[in-house]
């Protein structure tokens, strides 16, 4: 958990290439070609995945989520940064800058 410091509202993140993604009953599921693993991103995780299709500032992702869902900015940041950390640990996202 100590590496969470790298995430901030000015972090730019994007999807790593080489993942097969599909929708299944409202959830996004993904197969990583790189590590041959299967992931269920869920509904909100799938929404975040769509938001990071192109490089995007984390503050934009947070703003979209707080506009879409009833969640405080602070709680949203905590949840999204933790989610991004888990994706980064699996090599599924790339951090720019």
Secondary structure, 3 states (H helix, E strand, C coil): CHHHHHCCCCCEEEECCCEEEEEECCEEEEEECCCCCEEEEHHHHHHHHHHCCCCEEHHHHHHHHHHHCCCCHHHHHHHHHHHHHHHHHCCCEEEEC
